[in-house]
Amino acid sequence: MRIGIALDERGRTLDEVVGWARAAAEAGLAGIWLGEHRGWDPLTTLALIGREVPGIELGTAVALTYPQHPFTMAAHALTVQAATGGRLRLGIGPSHAPLIEGQYGYPFERPARHVREYLEVLGPLLRGEDVAYDGAAVHAAGSVQAPGAQAPPLLLAALGPVMLRIAGELADGTVTAWAGPEAIADHVVPRITRAAEAAGRPAPRIIAGPLVMVTNDADDARRRISEGLGVAMSMPSYKAILERGGASDVTDVVAVGDEKTVERELRRYTDAGATDLIAALYGTPEEQRRTLETVAAL
């Protein structure tokens, strides 16, 4: 079981983000993962971290597909891969209609088709192959030249049955959000594993990304989480994965409490079949430092 942290870089300077990555590496964690939050670009930030902090896995969870053509994503990712000595793990995902349509102005139409075509182009480009692709959603012709850069492992944010099938067929694994242990065990693991086996691919990485907070006041922590992140229930894919795991609210799938409680909750993901944990730190800076220490001790 590889254990890393997902760092919310919002409100932090680049030096602070690098400092958190250094602390994670010094604590013995396997990786640090960044998302796309209308702030620091995650791939560029990981390139900076990789030059400053040796030996730790660097991942996106996730980089958005709609705003970047596969050519752009491939060139960006291969540059980071070369700059960091091959430590990039490229997690991608389509995001949600309110963001893609509201912020970028792109139609969020048939996201599963978009993702399948995107991966059918991105995978070969990462491997340095020529593509000539004329799909319904993606068009591409040519190749990306990045001498010496190896294709990074490619992960797809997948929660629903169709997306998990695509992840098993065309990616190296999945990155999940708001998927509790029950949903991982009963839904995510069997679906992506069957798809990978049918496609003749290796066993996929199954990355659980629970929100984690070590605190002396679990009730207050759950209130803060509900107030800050309860909007996730308005996203159809998140609502569906919560319901698949028998959860009615985001606070039903968080690992919150003292050190022993959090450790017990995180071990449930291992038992469910997750191959990796990315602990999404939450709370005050001091609570996050305490959480990092607890996660590292696992």
C-alpha positions in Angstrom: 0.0 0.0 0.0 1.5 3.3 -1.1 0.4 6.3 1.0 0.6 9.9 -0.2 -1.1 13.2 0.5 -3.3 15.3 -1.7 -2.4 18.9 -1.0 -4.9 21.7 -1.5 -2.6 24.5 -2.7 -5.2 27.2 -2.6 -4.1 30.1 -0.4 -0.5 28.9 -0.3 2.6 30.4 -2.0 4.6 28.2 -4.3 7.3 28.1 -1.6 4.8 26.9 0.9 3.6 24.2 -1.4 7.2 23.0 -1.9 7.7 23.1 1.8 4.7 20.8 2.3 6.0 18.4 -0.3 9.4 18.4 1.4 7.7 17.6 4.7 5.8 14.8 3.1 9.0 13.3 1.7 10.9 13.7 5.0 8.0 11.9 6.8 8.4 8.9 4.5 5.2 9.3 2.5 5.2 7.8 -1.0 3.8 10.8 -3.0 2.3 14.2 -3.2 -0.7 14.9 -5.4 -2.1 18.2 -6.7 -5.4 19.0 -8.3 -6.5 21.8 -10.6 -8.2 24.5 -8.6 -8.0 27.7 -10.6 -4.7 28.5 -8.9 -1.2 27.2 -9.4 -1.0 24.9 -12.4 -0.5 21.4 -11.0 1.9 20.0 -13.6 4.1 23.1 -13.5 4.1 23.0 -9.7 5.0 19.3 -9.7 8.0 20.1 -12.0 9.2 22.6 -9.4 8.6 20.3 -6.5 10.5 17.5 -8.4 13.5 19.7 -8.8 13.5 20.7 -5.2 12.4 17.5 -3.4 14.0 14.2 -4.5 12.6 10.7 -4.2 8.8 11.3 -3.9 6.1 10.3 -6.4 4.5 13.3 -8.0 0.9 13.0 -9.2 -2.1 15.0 -10.5 -5.4 14.3 -9.0 -6.5 15.5 -11.4 -5.6 17.5 -14.5 -8.7 18.5 -16.4 -9.2 17.2 -19.9 -11.7 19.6 -21.5 -9.5 22.7 -21.3 -6.4 21.0 -22.7 -6.1 19.2 -26.1 -4.3 15.8 -25.7 -1.3 17.3 -27.6 -1.0 20.0 -24.9 -1.5 17.5 -22.1 1.1 15.1 -23.5 3.7 17.8 -24.1 3.2 19.2 -20.6 3.3 15.8 -18.9 6.4 14.6 -20.8 8.2 17.8 -19.9 7.4 17.3 -16.2 8.4 13.6 -16.5 11.8 14.6 -18.0 12.3 17.3 -15.4 11.6 15.1 -12.4 13.5 11.9 -13.4 10.4 9.9 -14.3 8.4 10.5 -11.1 5.1 11.8 -12.6 1.8 9.9 -12.3 -0.6 11.6 -14.6 -4.2 11.6 -13.3 -6.8 13.2 -15.6 -10.5 13.7 -15.5 -13.3 15.6 -17.2 -14.5 17.3 -14.0 -18.2 18.4 -13.8 -20.7 20.3 -16.0 -20.9 23.4 -13.7 -17.2 24.0 -13.9 -16.6 23.1 -17.5 -19.7 24.9 -18.8 -19.7 27.7 -16.2 -16.0 28.6 -16.1 -14.7 27.5 -19.5 -17.8 27.8 -21.6 -17.3 24.3 -23.1 -20.3 22.1 -23.6 -20.1 19.1 -21.2 -21.6 16.7 -23.6 -21.2 12.9 -23.4 -18.2 13.1 -21.0 -17.6 9.3 -21.2 -17.2 9.5 -25.0 -15.0 12.5 -24.6 -12.8 10.7 -22.1 -12.5 7.5 -24.2 -11.4 9.5 -27.3 -9.1 11.6 -25.2 -7.3 8.5 -23.8 -7.2 6.9 -27.3 -5.1 9.9 -28.4 -3.2 10.8 -25.2 -1.9 7.3 -24.6 -0.1 7.0 -27.9 1.2 10.6 -27.7 2.7 9.9 -24.3 4.5 6.9 -25.9 5.9 9.1 -28.7 3.7 7.5 -31.3 2.2 9.2 -34.3 -1.6 9.6 -34.2 -4.2 10.3 -36.9 -7.5 10.5 -35.1 -10.8 11.9 -36.2 -13.3 11.2 -33.5 -16.6 12.8 -32.6 -15.1 14.8 -29.8 -11.3 14.7 -30.4 -9.3 15.4 -33.5 -5.5 15.0 -33.6 -2.7 14.3 -36.1 1.0 14.1 -35.4 3.2 13.3 -32.5 5.0 14.9 -29.5 8.8 14.8 -29.6 10.3 14.6 -26.1 13.6 12.7 -26.4 14.4 10.6 -23.3 11.1 11.1 -21.6 9.2 8.0 -20.7 5.4 7.8 -20.7 4.1 8.4 -17.2 1.5 6.0 -15.7 -1.9 7.3 -16.8 -4.8 7.3 -14.3 -8.4 8.3 -14.9 -10.8 9.8 -12.4 -13.6 7.2 -12.7 -16.6 6.6 -10.4 -19.4 5.4 -12.6 -19.6 2.0 -14.4 -18.8 3.3 -17.9 -15.9 5.4 -16.7 -14.5 2.5 -14.7 -14.7 0.3 -17.8 -12.8 2.9 -19.8 -10.2 3.3 -17.1 -9.6 -0.5 -17.0 -9.3 -0.7 -20.8 -7.2 2.4 -21.6 -5.5 3.6 -18.4 -3.3 2.2 -15.7 -5.8 2.7 -12.9 -8.2 5.1 -11.3 -8.2 8.0 -8.8 -11.4 8.2 -6.8 -13.1 10.9 -4.8 -15.8 10.5 -2.2 -15.7 6.7 -2.7 -16.0 5.1 0.8 -14.6 1.6 1.6 -17.9 -0.1 0.7 -18.1 1.6 -2.7 -14.4 0.7 -3.4 -14.9 -2.9 -2.5 -18.3 -3.6 -4.1 -18.2 -1.3 -7.1 -14.8 0.2 -8.1 -12.5 -2.8 -7.6 -14.6 -5.4 -9.4 -15.5 -3.2 -12.3 -12.1 -1.8 -13.2 -10.4 -5.1 -12.6 -12.7 -7.0 -14.9 -12.3 -4.4 -17.6 -8.5 -4.5 -17.3 -8.4 -8.3 -17.5 -10.7 -8.3 -20.5 -8.4 -5.8 -22.3 -5.3 -7.9 -21.4 -3.9 -5.1 -19.2 -2.0 -5.4 -15.9 -3.9 -5.2 -12.6 -4.9 -1.5 -12.3 -3.9 0.9 -9.5 -6.9 1.7 -7.5 -6.3 5.0 -5.6 -8.6 5.9 -2.8 -8.6 9.6 -1.9 -10.4 10.0 1.4 -10.6 13.4 3.2 -8.6 13.0 6.4 -8.5 15.2 9.5 -6.9 14.4 12.9 -8.6 16.4 15.5 -9.8 16.3 19.1 -13.3 17.5 18.2 -14.7 15.2 15.5 -18.2 16.8 15.7 -16.9 20.2 14.9 -14.7 18.9 12.2 -17.6 17.2 10.5 -19.6 20.4 10.7 -16.7 22.3 9.0 -16.4 19.7 6.3 -20.1 19.7 5.7 -20.2 23.5 5.4 -17.1 23.7 3.2 -17.6 20.7 1.0 -21.2 19.7 1.2 -21.7 21.1 -2.3 -20.1 17.9 -3.6 -23.6 16.3 -3.1 -24.9 18.5 -5.9 -22.5 16.8 -8.4 -24.3 13.8 -9.9 -21.2 11.6 -10.1 -20.2 12.3 -6.4 -23.8 11.8 -5.2 -24.0 8.5 -7.1 -20.7 7.1 -5.6 -21.8 8.2 -2.1 -25.1 6.4 -2.5 -23.3 3.2 -3.9 -21.4 3.1 -0.6 -24.5 3.6 1.5 -23.6 7.2 2.4 -26.1 10.1 2.5 -23.6 12.9 3.0 -19.9 13.7 2.4 -19.2 13.4 6.1 -20.1 9.7 6.0 -17.0 8.9 4.1 -14.3 11.0 5.8 -11.7 9.8 8.2 -12.0 12.2 11.1 -11.1 11.9 14.8 -8.1 11.2 16.9 -5.1 9.3 15.7 -6.4 5.8 16.4 -9.8 6.5 14.9 -8.2 7.9 11.7 -5.8 4.9 11.4 -8.7 2.5 11.8 -10.8 4.3 9.1 -7.9 4.4 6.6 -7.1 0.7 7.0 -10.7 0.0 5.9 -9.6 1.2 2.4 -6.8 -1.3 2.3 -9.2 -4.1 3.3 -11.5 -2.9 0.5 -8.9 -3.5 -2.1 -7.4 -0.1 -2.7 -3.8 -0.3 -3.8 -3.0 3.3 -2.9 -4.2 6.0 -0.5 -4.0 9.7 -1.1 -5.0 11.4 2.1 -6.7 14.7 1.4 -5.6 16.9 4.3 -8.2 19.2 5.8 -8.5 21.6 8.6 -6.2 24.3 10.0 -2.5 24.3 9.2 -1.8 22.7 12.6 -4.5 20.1 12.1 -3.1 19.3 8.7 0.4 18.9 10.2 -0.9 16.5 12.8 -2.8 14.6 10.1 0.3 14.3 8.0 2.3 12.8 10.9 -0.5 10.3 11.6 -0.7 9.3 7.9 3.0 9.0 7.7 3.1 6.7 10.7 1.0 4.1 8.8 
